[in-house]
Amino acid sequence: MIDNLTFLNAELMWPLSIGAILLWCVFIWKEWYSNKKPRFWIKVMISFLAIGALVILVLKPVISVPGDATKMVILTEGYDQVRLDSIKKVHKRIKVYKYNINQLIFKDINIPDSVFILGYGVEPFDFWQFDNCKVKYLNDSIPSGVIRFTYDHKNTVGKQMIFNGLYHKPKKENQLVLEGPGGVYLDSVSLGDDEQQIFGLSTKLNLPGKFVFSLIEKDTTGKIHSKNPIPLLVEDPIPLKILIVNGFPTFETKYLKNYLAEMGHQVLVRSQITKGRYKYEYFNMERLPIGTFSEKNLQPFDLVIIDANSFKKLGKTSRAVLRNSIRENGLGLFIQSDQDFFRFSRNFGSFDFVTQKNVETNLKGQSKIKISKSPFFFKDEFLLHPIHKNTNNQVLSAYKPMGKGRIGTTVLENTYELVLNGRTKVYQELWSKLISSISNKEIPLAEWRSKGNIAYINQPFKFKLRTSIAKPMVNTINGYKISMREDIDISNLWSATTYPKTLGWDTLLIQQDTTEVFPYFVTHTSHWRSQTHYEKIVENSKYSAVSSKESKEENKAFRLVNPLGFFLIFLICIGYLWLKPKMVN
């Protein structure tokens, strides 16, 4: 029993003991010089009991209790009552707590050593409360609805905007509709009765600005079941200057140059006719004949597209110039591959490939569309940045950084066949992603990053800022300052958290340069519920897996000793010491 006894205010033990002893000594001294010496020892003992009871009341004694008192069940939204009942049968004295966001879970002294979480899970920003506990997350159900939805939050005018998603447990014959900012229906897809359904929606972007599209689900009667916002920032396109070098004219180059010209890019095509003689084609630009490569004639261009054979025939001087332009000026280089390139590509770019038999593939998110390819795919390695993958997660297009620039290539071939087969949108999206990923990038003064540009009102919105400004001061559009935390390893990387208070578009800006802004959209927590629930399930599962492997000290549960007995002892003793002299008198 004594081994299980401790005190809540144990840190006050010494000062209270010293104070009690001094008080008792004063009382003894007072009684020693009084005339009632026959009762001296009785009063001394009663005063000792009174002072001791008072000290114990202040120290608050507690007793540790074993077993299920060190376990807790936390109920979150979507929990299974049957599973809760089964846990209660096994652990009779287990505590049950209903989770509330941003609320302290362990308010008293009893921090359990084991916690069961039921339902969709707790918010990741509340994980810190379980640092001293072993967490076991128990959930088998995934909410019905759109659990994944991906798209580029920032795009340019003229691009085909593609939205991809995954619907869990769709309701047959219901429709997902893409609604534009003006309430106009732009695209739709019908849902089937599969367990999960991958879907895609698209629209062409015609105007720059901040827009809020919507994803609507409605049934066959037209009744709307859900409507979720899709914020999108559309900017005017910045035309690129692109040089295409071919050993001879090809269908691939024919369709590619037409597409690039339609997109407003400045394109120069150089095709070799005979040895030393070239044919030049110009689109959206003035005449600029180019013979051998030099830093001067490559300087205006953002991207060079060259076939593997022409690249192989470049002289040492031209290769050195090209390499220097990539490293120092940020030039992008895209190599149109052939069979020899896959076997001897380590001289420039150092790409590694894996041989396979398949000469057809598909793109991730577009499994039904077949595309021709070489019998290779990229070997995933350090510094390789994938651009396109197939449904088997094999890398089809990629680039590697070289100094300020990038070198990229692809195993895809004859992509113009997509246009011939009526898949123009897929073709444009494929090449748009390739061009934008590899072309010369202007290094911005500030680069903002977040998990997405959707924030939820009164909930933490985390973002990162990479900037050359020494000590950036970030404000909200309303002038509120946000505390920034510098990364311990990267001096120009900063992170922060803000709690948006108003719905709609909001903006963060750097006080030193108000042109560097970060627009993001704030919505209500009732939107995208299936996706947020699914993300919580994934995060809670990961946290539970890590927590179960960690060795943590066993926490003991404590029960406060009833203070009423000590209080009664104190009252009786003080009452005796106060009444006895009056009764004698």
C-alpha positions as CSV (number, residue, x, y, z in Angstrom):
1,M,0.0,0.0,0.0
2,I,2.8,2.4,1.0
3,D,4.6,1.6,-2.3
4,N,1.6,2.8,-4.3
5,L,1.2,6.0,-2.4
6,T,2.5,9.3,-3.8
7,F,1.5,13.0,-3.7
8,L,0.3,15.3,-6.5
9,N,2.2,18.3,-5.0
10,A,5.3,16.3,-4.1
11,E,7.5,19.3,-5.0
12,L,6.0,21.1,-2.0
13,M,7.1,18.4,0.4
14,W,10.2,20.1,1.8
15,P,8.9,23.7,2.2
16,L,5.7,22.4,3.8
17,S,7.7,20.1,6.2
18,I,10.0,22.9,7.3
19,G,7.0,25.3,7.8
20,A,5.1,22.6,9.7
21,I,8.0,21.9,12.0
22,L,8.5,25.6,12.7
23,L,4.8,26.1,13.4
24,W,4.8,23.0,15.8
25,C,7.9,24.4,17.6
26,V,6.2,27.7,18.1
27,F,3.1,25.9,19.6
28,I,5.4,23.8,21.9
29,W,7.2,27.0,23.1
30,K,3.8,28.7,23.8
31,E,2.4,25.7,25.7
32,W,5.6,25.2,27.7
33,Y,5.3,28.6,29.3
34,S,1.6,28.3,30.0
35,N,0.1,27.4,33.5
36,K,-1.6,24.2,32.2
37,K,1.3,21.9,32.2
38,P,-0.6,18.8,33.2
39,R,-2.2,18.8,29.7
40,F,0.9,19.8,27.9
41,W,1.7,16.5,26.2
42,I,-1.9,16.0,25.1
43,K,-2.0,19.4,23.4
44,V,1.4,18.7,21.8
45,M,0.1,15.5,20.2
46,I,-3.2,17.1,19.1
47,S,-1.4,20.0,17.5
48,F,0.9,17.5,15.7
49,L,-2.2,15.7,14.3
50,A,-3.8,19.1,13.2
51,I,-0.6,20.3,11.5
52,G,0.0,16.9,9.9
53,A,-3.5,16.7,8.5
54,L,-3.2,20.2,7.1
55,V,0.1,19.3,5.3
56,I,-1.4,16.1,3.8
57,L,-4.5,18.1,2.5
58,V,-2.1,20.5,0.7
59,L,0.1,17.6,-0.7
60,K,-3.0,15.7,-2.0
61,P,-2.1,12.0,-1.6
62,V,-2.9,9.6,-4.5
63,I,-2.8,5.8,-4.9
64,S,-1.8,4.1,-8.1
65,V,-4.4,1.6,-9.4
66,P,-3.5,-1.3,-11.7
67,G,-5.2,-2.8,-14.8
68,D,-7.6,-1.2,-17.2
69,A,-7.4,2.2,-15.6
70,T,-4.3,2.8,-17.7
71,K,-6.2,2.3,-21.0
72,M,-8.6,4.7,-22.8
73,V,-10.9,4.6,-25.9
74,I,-11.1,7.8,-27.9
75,L,-14.3,8.1,-30.0
76,T,-14.1,10.1,-33.2
77,E,-16.6,10.7,-35.9
78,G,-17.8,7.5,-37.7
79,Y,-16.8,5.1,-34.9
80,D,-18.3,1.6,-34.7
81,Q,-20.6,1.0,-31.7
82,V,-20.1,-2.8,-32.0
83,R,-16.4,-2.5,-31.8
84,L,-16.7,-0.2,-28.8
85,D,-18.9,-2.7,-27.0
86,S,-16.4,-5.5,-27.6
87,I,-13.5,-3.4,-26.2
88,K,-15.6,-2.7,-23.1
89,K,-16.2,-6.4,-22.6
90,V,-12.5,-7.2,-22.6
91,H,-11.5,-4.1,-20.5
92,K,-14.1,-3.6,-17.9
93,R,-12.7,-0.4,-16.3
94,I,-11.5,1.3,-19.5
95,K,-12.2,5.0,-19.9
96,V,-14.1,6.4,-22.8
97,Y,-13.5,9.9,-24.2
98,K,-15.4,11.6,-27.0
99,Y,-12.8,13.5,-29.1
100,N,-13.3,17.2,-29.8
101,I,-11.0,19.0,-32.2
102,N,-8.3,21.3,-30.6
103,Q,-9.3,20.2,-27.1
104,L,-7.0,18.9,-24.4
105,I,-7.7,15.1,-24.1
106,F,-5.8,14.3,-20.8
107,K,-7.1,17.0,-18.5
108,D,-6.4,15.1,-15.2
109,I,-3.4,13.3,-13.9
110,N,-4.2,9.9,-15.5
111,I,-2.3,9.7,-18.8
112,P,-3.0,6.2,-20.1
113,D,-0.2,4.0,-21.5
114,S,-2.5,2.5,-24.2
115,V,-5.1,4.4,-26.3
116,F,-7.6,2.9,-28.7
117,I,-8.8,5.3,-31.4
118,L,-12.1,4.5,-33.1
119,G,-13.7,6.2,-36.1
120,Y,-12.1,8.3,-38.8
121,G,-9.4,9.4,-36.3
122,V,-8.1,12.5,-34.6
123,E,-6.6,15.5,-36.4
124,P,-2.9,15.1,-37.1
125,F,-2.2,18.4,-35.3
126,D,-3.4,16.7,-32.1
127,F,-1.0,13.8,-32.3
128,W,1.3,15.5,-29.8
129,Q,-1.0,14.6,-27.0
130,F,-0.2,10.9,-27.5
131,D,3.6,11.2,-27.3
132,N,3.7,9.2,-24.0
133,C,1.1,6.6,-25.1
134,K,0.9,3.6,-27.3
135,V,-1.8,4.2,-29.9
136,K,-3.8,1.5,-31.6
137,Y,-6.0,2.8,-34.4
138,L,-9.0,0.5,-35.1
139,N,-11.0,1.3,-38.2
140,D,-12.0,-0.8,-41.2
141,S,-14.5,1.5,-42.9
142,I,-13.7,4.1,-45.6
143,P,-16.3,6.8,-46.1
144,S,-18.4,6.8,-49.3
145,G,-17.6,9.7,-51.6
146,V,-14.6,11.4,-53.4
147,I,-11.6,10.3,-51.3
148,R,-9.0,11.6,-53.7
149,F,-9.1,14.6,-56.0
150,T,-6.0,16.0,-57.7
151,Y,-5.4,18.9,-60.1
152,D,-2.9,21.7,-60.7
153,H,-4.0,24.6,-58.5
154,K,-2.3,27.1,-60.7
155,N,-2.5,27.0,-64.5
156,T,-2.4,29.3,-67.6
157,V,-4.9,30.5,-70.1
158,G,-5.4,28.2,-73.1
159,K,-4.5,25.1,-71.2
160,Q,-6.8,22.1,-70.9
161,M,-7.5,21.8,-67.2
162,I,-7.8,18.2,-66.1
163,F,-9.3,17.0,-62.7
164,N,-8.7,13.4,-61.6
165,G,-10.3,11.7,-58.7
166,L,-11.3,8.5,-57.0
167,Y,-14.8,7.8,-55.7
168,H,-15.3,5.1,-53.1
169,K,-18.6,3.2,-53.1
170,P,-20.4,5.2,-55.8
171,K,-24.1,5.2,-56.1
172,K,-25.1,3.8,-59.5
173,E,-26.5,6.3,-62.1
174,N,-25.5,9.3,-60.0
175,Q,-23.5,12.0,-61.8
176,L,-20.4,14.0,-61.0
177,V,-20.6,17.4,-62.7
178,L,-17.9,20.0,-63.1
179,E,-19.5,23.5,-62.6
180,G,-17.9,26.6,-63.8
181,P,-17.7,30.0,-61.9
182,G,-20.9,31.2,-63.6
183,G,-22.9,28.1,-62.7
184,V,-22.5,26.6,-66.1
185,Y,-22.0,22.8,-66.4
186,L,-18.7,22.1,-68.1
187,D,-18.2,18.4,-68.0
188,S,-19.8,15.3,-66.3
189,V,-19.2,11.6,-65.6
190,S,-21.7,8.9,-64.6
191,L,-21.0,6.7,-61.6
192,G,-21.2,2.9,-61.8
193,D,-21.6,0.3,-59.1
194,D,-17.9,-0.7,-58.6
195,E,-16.3,-0.6,-55.2
196,Q,-14.1,2.3,-56.4
197,Q,-14.3,4.3,-59.5
198,I,-11.5,6.5,-61.1
199,F,-12.9,9.5,-62.9
200,G,-11.7,12.5,-64.8
201,L,-13.2,15.9,-65.8
202,S,-11.7,18.6,-67.9
203,T,-12.3,22.1,-69.3
204,K,-10.4,24.7,-71.2
205,L,-9.2,27.8,-69.4
206,N,-10.1,31.0,-71.3
207,L,-9.6,33.9,-68.9
208,P,-7.0,34.8,-66.2
209,G,-8.0,35.4,-62.6
210,K,-9.0,33.7,-59.4
211,F,-11.9,31.3,-59.9
212,V,-13.9,28.8,-57.9
213,F,-15.2,25.8,-59.8
214,S,-17.4,23.2,-58.1
215,L,-17.7,19.4,-58.1
216,I,-21.3,18.5,-57.8
217,E,-22.9,15.1,-57.2
218,K,-26.5,14.7,-58.2
219,D,-28.9,11.8,-58.7
220,T,-31.2,11.0,-61.7
221,T,-33.9,13.4,-60.4
222,G,-31.5,16.3,-60.5
223,K,-31.2,16.5,-56.7
224,I,-27.8,17.8,-55.5
225,H,-26.2,15.6,-52.8
226,S,-22.9,17.5,-52.4
227,K,-21.2,20.5,-53.8
228,N,-17.5,21.0,-53.1
229,P,-15.4,24.1,-54.2
230,I,-12.4,23.8,-56.5
231,P,-10.3,27.0,-56.3
232,L,-8.1,27.7,-59.3
233,L,-5.7,30.4,-60.1
234,V,-5.4,31.1,-63.8
235,E,-2.5,33.2,-65.2
236,D,-1.7,34.6,-68.6
237,P,0.8,32.3,-70.3
238,I,4.4,33.3,-70.7
239,P,5.5,32.3,-74.2
240,L,8.7,30.2,-74.4
241,K,11.4,30.4,-77.1
242,I,11.9,26.8,-78.3
243,L,14.5,25.5,-80.7
244,I,13.8,22.1,-82.4
245,V,16.7,20.4,-84.1
246,N,16.0,17.4,-86.3
247,G,18.2,15.3,-88.6
248,F,15.3,15.0,-90.9
249,P,11.6,16.0,-90.9
250,T,9.3,13.7,-88.9
251,F,5.6,13.4,-88.1
252,E,6.4,13.8,-84.4
253,T,8.0,17.2,-85.0
254,K,5.3,18.2,-87.5
255,Y,2.5,17.8,-84.9
256,L,4.6,19.1,-82.1
257,K,5.6,22.4,-83.8
258,N,2.0,23.0,-84.7
259,Y,0.8,22.5,-81.2
260,L,3.6,24.8,-79.7
261,A,2.7,27.5,-82.3
262,E,-1.0,27.3,-81.4
263,M,-0.1,27.8,-77.7
264,G,1.7,31.1,-78.6
265,H,5.3,29.9,-78.2
266,Q,8.1,31.2,-80.4
267,V,9.4,28.2,-82.3
268,L,12.4,27.7,-84.6
269,V,12.7,24.4,-86.4
270,R,16.0,23.4,-88.0
271,S,15.8,20.3,-90.1
272,Q,18.8,19.0,-92.0
273,I,18.4,18.5,-95.7
274,T,21.9,17.4,-96.7
275,K,25.3,17.7,-95.1
276,G,25.8,21.3,-94.1
277,R,22.4,22.4,-95.5
278,Y,19.3,23.1,-93.3
279,K,15.7,24.0,-93.6
280,Y,14.4,26.6,-91.2
281,E,10.8,27.2,-90.1
282,Y,9.8,30.1,-87.9
283,F,6.6,30.4,-85.8
284,N,5.6,33.5,-83.9
285,M,9.2,34.9,-84.2
286,E,11.6,36.7,-86.5
287,R,14.1,34.9,-88.7
288,L,17.1,33.7,-86.7
289,P,19.3,31.2,-88.7
290,I,21.3,28.9,-86.4
291,G,24.3,26.8,-87.6
292,T,26.6,25.4,-85.0
293,F,25.7,26.0,-81.4
294,S,27.2,28.9,-79.6
295,E,26.4,30.6,-76.3
296,K,25.2,33.7,-78.2
297,N,22.7,31.9,-80.5
298,L,21.5,29.6,-77.7
299,Q,21.0,32.5,-75.2
300,P,17.5,33.6,-76.3
301,F,16.0,30.1,-76.0
302,D,14.3,28.5,-73.0
303,L,14.2,25.0,-74.4
304,V,16.1,22.9,-77.0
305,I,14.4,19.8,-78.4
306,I,16.8,17.6,-80.3
307,D,16.5,14.1,-81.7
308,A,19.0,11.5,-80.3
309,N,20.8,11.1,-83.7
310,S,21.4,14.8,-84.1
311,F,22.5,15.0,-80.5
312,K,24.9,12.1,-81.0
313,K,26.5,13.9,-84.0
314,L,27.2,17.2,-82.1
315,G,30.9,18.1,-82.0
316,K,32.9,18.5,-78.8
317,T,32.6,22.3,-79.0
318,S,28.8,22.3,-79.6
319,R,28.4,19.8,-76.7
320,A,30.5,21.9,-74.4
321,V,28.5,25.0,-75.3
322,L,25.2,23.2,-74.8
323,R,26.3,21.8,-71.4
324,N,27.5,25.3,-70.3
325,S,24.2,26.9,-71.4
326,I,22.3,24.3,-69.3
327,R,24.4,24.7,-66.3
328,E,24.9,28.5,-66.2
329,N,21.9,29.9,-68.1
330,G,19.2,27.4,-67.1
331,L,18.5,26.2,-70.6
332,G,16.2,23.1,-70.8
333,L,17.2,20.2,-73.1
334,F,14.7,17.5,-74.3
335,I,16.1,14.6,-76.2
336,Q,13.8,12.7,-78.6
337,S,15.1,9.2,-77.9
338,D,15.8,6.2,-80.2
339,Q,16.9,2.6,-79.6
340,D,20.6,3.5,-79.4
341,F,20.0,6.3,-76.9
342,F,18.5,3.9,-74.4
343,R,21.6,1.8,-74.5
344,F,24.2,4.6,-74.6
345,S,22.7,7.5,-72.6
346,R,25.2,7.8,-69.8
347,N,27.4,10.2,-71.7
348,F,25.1,13.2,-71.3
349,G,22.3,13.2,-68.7
350,S,23.2,9.8,-67.2
351,F,19.8,8.2,-67.6
352,D,19.4,4.5,-66.8
353,F,16.7,2.3,-68.4
354,V,15.2,-1.1,-67.7
355,T,14.3,-3.4,-70.7
356,Q,10.9,-4.8,-71.0
357,K,8.8,-6.4,-73.8
358,N,5.8,-4.1,-73.8
359,V,5.7,-1.5,-76.6
360,E,2.4,0.0,-75.4
361,T,1.5,1.6,-72.2
362,N,-0.9,4.1,-70.6
363,L,-0.7,7.2,-68.4
364,K,-1.6,7.2,-64.8
365,G,-5.2,8.3,-64.4
366,Q,-6.0,7.5,-68.1
367,S,-5.7,3.7,-68.1
368,K,-8.0,3.2,-71.1
369,I,-5.8,5.2,-73.6
370,K,-2.9,3.2,-75.1
371,I,0.3,5.0,-76.2
372,S,3.2,3.6,-78.2
373,K,6.5,3.3,-76.4
374,S,10.0,1.8,-76.7
375,P,10.6,-1.5,-74.9
376,F,12.2,0.4,-71.9
377,F,11.2,2.3,-68.8
378,F,13.3,4.5,-66.5
379,K,15.2,3.1,-63.6
380,D,14.1,5.1,-60.6
381,E,17.3,6.6,-59.1
382,F,18.7,9.5,-57.2
383,L,18.1,12.9,-58.8
384,L,15.5,11.5,-61.3
385,H,12.3,13.6,-61.4
386,P,9.4,11.7,-62.9
387,I,7.1,13.6,-65.3
388,H,4.8,10.8,-66.5
389,K,4.1,7.4,-64.9
390,N,1.9,4.6,-66.0
391,T,-0.7,2.7,-63.9
392,N,2.1,0.3,-62.9
393,N,4.0,3.2,-61.4
394,Q,6.8,2.9,-64.0
395,V,8.4,6.1,-65.1
396,L,7.8,7.0,-68.7
397,S,9.1,10.6,-68.9
398,A,11.6,12.3,-66.5
399,Y,14.3,14.9,-66.2
400,K,17.5,15.4,-64.2
401,P,18.7,18.8,-63.0
402,M,22.1,20.0,-64.3
403,G,23.2,23.2,-62.6
404,K,20.5,25.8,-63.2
405,G,18.9,23.8,-66.1
406,R,17.3,20.4,-66.8
407,I,17.8,17.5,-69.2
408,G,14.8,15.3,-69.9
409,T,13.6,12.6,-72.2
410,T,10.8,10.0,-72.6
411,V,10.3,6.4,-73.6
412,L,7.1,7.3,-75.4
413,E,7.1,7.5,-79.2
414,N,4.8,8.4,-82.0
415,T,2.6,10.5,-79.6
416,Y,1.1,12.2,-82.7
417,E,-1.0,9.1,-83.1
418,L,-3.1,10.4,-80.2
419,V,-4.2,13.3,-82.4
420,L,-5.0,10.9,-85.3
421,N,-7.1,8.8,-82.9
422,G,-9.1,11.8,-81.7
423,R,-7.2,12.1,-78.4
424,T,-6.0,15.7,-78.9
425,K,-6.6,16.7,-75.3
426,V,-4.4,13.9,-74.0
427,Y,-1.7,14.8,-76.5
428,Q,-1.8,18.5,-75.5
429,E,-1.7,17.6,-71.8
430,L,1.2,15.2,-72.3
431,W,3.4,17.7,-74.1
432,S,2.3,20.6,-72.0
433,K,3.6,18.8,-68.9
434,L,6.8,17.8,-70.6
435,I,7.6,21.3,-71.9
436,S,6.7,23.1,-68.6
437,S,8.8,20.6,-66.6
438,I,12.0,20.9,-68.6
439,S,12.1,24.4,-70.0
440,N,14.1,27.3,-68.4
441,K,12.6,28.4,-65.2
442,E,12.9,32.0,-63.9
443,I,14.0,31.8,-60.3
444,P,11.4,33.7,-58.3
445,L,12.3,35.9,-55.3
446,A,9.9,33.8,-53.2
447,E,8.5,30.4,-53.6
448,W,5.4,29.4,-51.6
449,R,4.4,25.8,-50.9
450,S,1.5,24.1,-49.0
451,K,-0.2,20.8,-49.1
452,G,-2.9,22.4,-51.2
453,N,-4.3,25.9,-51.7
454,I,-7.5,25.0,-49.8
455,A,-7.6,25.9,-46.1
456,Y,-10.4,25.3,-43.6
457,I,-11.8,28.1,-41.4
458,N,-10.4,28.2,-37.9
459,Q,-8.1,25.3,-38.6
460,P,-4.3,25.3,-38.9
461,F,-3.1,26.0,-42.4
462,K,0.6,25.2,-42.8
463,F,2.9,26.7,-45.5
464,K,6.5,27.0,-46.4
465,L,8.4,29.9,-47.9
466,R,11.7,29.6,-49.8
467,T,13.2,33.1,-50.3
468,S,16.5,34.9,-50.6
469,I,15.2,37.6,-48.2
470,A,17.2,37.3,-45.0
471,K,14.4,37.6,-42.5
472,P,11.1,37.6,-44.3
473,M,8.1,39.2,-42.5
474,V,4.8,37.6,-43.7
475,N,1.5,39.4,-43.2
476,T,-2.1,38.5,-44.0
477,I,-4.0,40.7,-46.4
478,N,-5.6,42.3,-43.3
479,G,-2.2,43.3,-41.9
480,Y,-1.8,40.5,-39.2
481,K,1.7,39.3,-38.8
482,I,2.6,35.6,-38.9
483,S,5.5,34.2,-37.0
484,M,8.0,32.5,-39.2
485,R,10.3,29.6,-38.2
486,E,13.6,29.2,-40.0
487,D,14.7,25.7,-41.0
488,I,17.6,24.4,-38.9
489,D,19.5,23.1,-42.0
490,I,18.3,25.3,-44.9
491,S,18.8,28.9,-44.2
492,N,16.4,30.2,-46.9
493,L,13.6,27.9,-46.0
494,W,10.9,29.1,-43.6
495,S,7.7,27.6,-42.3
496,A,4.7,28.9,-40.4
497,T,1.1,28.1,-39.5
498,T,-1.9,30.5,-39.7
499,Y,-5.6,30.1,-38.7
500,P,-7.8,31.7,-41.4
501,K,-10.9,33.5,-40.0
502,T,-12.8,34.4,-43.1
503,L,-14.3,32.4,-46.0
504,G,-13.2,32.8,-49.6
505,W,-10.0,33.9,-51.2
506,D,-7.3,35.1,-48.8
507,T,-3.7,36.2,-49.4
508,L,-0.3,36.1,-47.7
509,L,2.4,38.6,-48.6
510,I,5.9,39.4,-47.7
511,Q,6.3,42.8,-46.1
512,Q,9.6,43.5,-47.7
513,D,8.2,42.9,-51.2
514,T,4.4,43.1,-51.4
515,T,4.5,41.8,-55.0
516,E,5.4,38.3,-53.7
517,V,2.0,37.0,-52.7
518,F,0.4,33.6,-52.0
519,P,-3.3,33.4,-52.7
520,Y,-5.2,30.5,-51.1
521,F,-8.9,29.6,-50.6
522,V,-10.7,29.2,-47.3
523,T,-13.7,27.0,-47.1
524,H,-16.0,25.5,-44.5
525,T,-15.2,22.1,-42.8
526,S,-18.4,20.7,-44.3
527,H,-16.7,20.6,-47.7
528,W,-14.6,17.7,-49.0
529,R,-15.6,15.6,-46.0
530,S,-15.0,12.2,-47.6
531,Q,-11.5,13.3,-48.7
532,T,-10.5,14.8,-45.3
533,H,-11.9,11.7,-43.5
534,Y,-9.8,9.4,-45.8
535,E,-6.7,11.5,-45.2
536,K,-7.2,11.3,-41.5
537,I,-7.6,7.5,-41.7
538,V,-4.3,7.3,-43.6
539,E,-2.5,9.6,-41.1
540,N,-3.9,7.8,-38.1
541,S,-2.9,4.4,-39.5
542,K,0.7,5.6,-40.1
543,Y,0.9,7.2,-36.6
544,S,-0.5,4.0,-35.0
545,A,2.0,1.8,-36.9
546,V,5.0,4.0,-35.7
547,S,3.6,4.3,-32.1
548,S,3.2,0.5,-31.7
549,K,6.9,0.0,-32.5
550,E,8.2,2.6,-30.0
551,S,9.1,1.4,-26.5
552,K,7.3,3.7,-24.1
553,E,7.3,3.7,-20.3
554,E,4.2,2.2,-18.7
555,N,2.0,4.9,-17.3
556,K,0.2,4.4,-14.0
557,A,-3.3,5.5,-13.3
558,F,-3.8,7.3,-9.9
559,R,-6.9,7.7,-7.7
560,L,-7.0,10.7,-5.4
561,V,-7.3,9.7,-1.7
562,N,-10.6,11.1,-0.2
563,P,-9.5,14.3,1.7
564,L,-12.6,14.3,3.9
565,G,-11.0,12.2,6.6
566,F,-7.9,14.4,7.0
567,F,-10.2,17.5,6.9
568,L,-12.3,16.0,9.8
569,I,-9.1,15.3,11.8
570,F,-8.0,18.9,11.3
571,L,-11.3,20.3,12.4
572,I,-11.6,18.1,15.5
573,C,-8.0,18.9,16.6
574,I,-8.3,22.6,16.0
575,G,-11.7,22.6,17.7
576,Y,-10.3,20.9,20.8
577,L,-7.4,23.3,21.0
578,W,-9.7,26.3,20.7
579,L,-12.6,25.2,23.0
580,K,-10.6,23.5,25.8
581,P,-9.1,26.7,27.3
582,K,-12.6,28.3,27.3
583,M,-14.2,25.4,29.0
584,V,-11.5,25.4,31.8
585,N,-12.0,29.2,32.3
